[in-house]
Amino acid sequence: MTDQRDAGQPDPRQQPFVVDTELLSEDQISGLVDEYCTRYHGLNESENPLGERNRVLAAVRRGELVVWFDPVENTAGLGAPA
């Protein structure tokens, strides 16, 4: 039996996807928010990168930021919705 898939098409199982925040614990969301704040605000020499924490968490709650999971890298992070 041969694989009939087009070699030029990416495997959908290897594509990042959005995770519903209802499936995550508050600790998991909190960790993602902290990581987002330190990654994006910590690089611009902000004295308090976690000062944006409440704004970022509110953006997650409103759906302005979503949780992306990358199955190839086995990582998750916040980003803009597709």
Buried (B, 14 or more C-beta within 10 A) or exposed (E): EEEEEEEEEEEEEEEBEEBEBEEBEEEBBEEBBBBBBBEBBEEEEBEEBBEBBEEBBEBBEEEEBBBBEEEEEEEBBBEEEE
